């Protein structure tokens, strides 16, 4: 249904946006530092369930519109690109947020996995970076000539979620296993946030300048 080239290109773009520290990474790292790897990994699962809900909403809600209207696609792409640049600027300005998360971390016991799962779901379903990606970036990889646009979007969305699950789990495991290392080096987290902000700005500009030409 979809070419290997499209799948690989989308996977590369998804990986680029996922590895940039954003709301999900901040949340997962904070949970790992505060409550350990178990809570962090449960939160990651909840987060990706929330992302799946976003995938379904976008695919079923705008798939047919994108299929018929290049104007709608272009408007979504430009709006999304502008917002991603905005998020990048915010990430750079507030690049010490990860350090603040560590500063507020504390121990906890008797945690409810269901609660952790729900909180992860809420973060995933309301993540603006993910919402913009699904609404503005994902549609430009859809081949309207092959038909089944909502199904194509669902497949791309599932690829995104699998990559996010792996990457976010790595963040949770690393943060949970190296609490002391992070706490002793707040400048490292600030550097990560600043670099991520610049990468998001560059990604937003690239999205605005490229995409389907049909």
N, C-alpha and C positions, 0 to 999 in steps of 0.2 A: 504493500500500500504506500509506503514511504521509502525514498531512496536512502541508501546507506550514507551518502554524503550529507543529506539533510539531518539524519539522526546524529552523525558525528559532529556536525556544525552546531546543532542545538546543544548537545552534551557539553561541548567546549564552552559555549556561552553560559550555560547553566552553571558549570563548575566555576567560571569566572565570577559570577554574581554570588554564588553560595559561599566561596572562600573569603569574600570580603566581610570583615566583621560588621555585623549589624544587630538589630534587635534580638534575633534568635541567638547569635553567639553570645551577646551580653547576658541574655537570660540563662543559657546553658552553663556558661562559665560561672556566673553568680551562684547558680544552684549547686554546681559541683563544689565550689569553694565553701559554701555555707553548709551543705548537707551530705556531700560525698557523691561518689560515682553512681550509686544506685538511683538516687533521686534525679541526677542529671540525665541518665539514660532513659528513665521513665518519662521525664519531661521532653526529651527528644522524640520519643515515640508519639506522645500527645501532640507535639508540634507538627509532626509530619501528617498526622491524621487531620489536623486543622488545615494543613496545606492541601491535602486531598480534597477537602470540602471546597476550598477555593478553586481547585482545578475543575471540579464538577460544575460549580456555579459559573465560572467563566466559559467553559466549553458549552454548556447547555444554554447559557444566557446570551452570549454574543457570537457564538459560532456561526449561526446562520446569517447574522448581520455582516460579519466580516466576509463571509463567502460571497455576498452580493455587492458590497460597497467598498471600493478602494478608498473613497473619501473618508469613511469611518475608520478604516485601518490607519490611514495617514494621520488623522487627528489623534487617534489613540497612541500611535507611535511617538508623535511629537510631544504630546502631553506627558507620556510616560518618561521620555528622555529628559524633559525639563525637570520632572519630579526626581528622577534618579540623580541628576546634577545637584538639585537642592539637598537631597539626602547626603550626597558626598560632601557638600559644603558643611552641612550640619555635623557630619561625622568628623570632619577635620577640626572644626571649631570646638567640638566637645570630645576630643580624642582621649581625654582622661577619664571618661565615663567607666571604662573597665576597672580602673584603679579605685574609683569610688565604690564600685560594686564589691570589690574585695574588702574595702574599708568597712562596709556594712554587713559583711558576712559573719555569721555566727553559727554555733552548733545547734543541733536540734535532734530530738529523739522521738521515736514513736510516730514517724511520719506515715501519712496515708498515701499509698501508691495511687489510689483512685483520685485523690485530690491533686497529686503531682501530675497525673495524666491529664486531668481537666485543665489545670493551669497551663500546661504545655499546649493543649488544644487551643485555648483562648489566644495565646501568644501567636501560634501558627496561623490561626484564622484571621487575625487582625494585623499581621505583619505588613506594613505598607510597602516594603521593598519587594516582598513576594507577590503582593497584589498587583503592583505595577508591572512586575516581570510577566505575570500570567496575562494581564490585560493588554500590554503594549508590545512586549518582546516576543512572547510565544506565538502570536498570530502570524508574524512575518515568516515563520518557518513552515507554515501550512501551505500545501500545494493545492490550490482550489481546483485545478484541473483534474485531480484524482478523486474529487468528491469526498463525502463523509467528513466534512470539516470538523464537526464536534468530536468525532471519534479520533481523528488525527490529533486534536488538541488534548484529548484525554491521554493518549499514548505519550505525547511529549511531556505532559504534566506528570505522569507516572515516572518517567525517566528522571525528571527534576527531583521528585520526592525521594527516589532511591539514592541519587547522588547526595542529596541533602541529609538523608538518614546516616549515610556513611561518614560524611564530613562532620556533621554536628556531633555524632557519637565520638569521633576522634577528639573534638574539642572537650567534650565532657570527660572522657577518659584521661586526657592529658592534664586538664585542670584539677581533676580529682586526685591524680597521682602526684601532682607537683604543686600543692598549695603553697608550701614554703617558698619555692622558687619564684612564683608569681608575686607573693607578698613582699619579698625582699627586693624586687626589681620593678617598681611601678612605672619607671620610664620605658621599660620594654612594652608594656601594654599601651602606653601613650603613643609609642612609635607605631605599633600595630594599627591603632585607631586612625592615626594621621595618614599612614600609607593606604589604608583601606578607603579613606575619604577621597584621596587623590585618584585611586583606581576607579571609584564610582563616578567621579566627575568625568574621567576619560571615557568610561563605558557609556555614560549618558550622551556625550558628544558623538561617539561612534554610532550609537543607535539612531540619533537624529540624522546623521549623514549617510547612513547606509540602509539597506532593507530591500524589500521587493520593489521592482520597477514596473509592475503591471498595473 
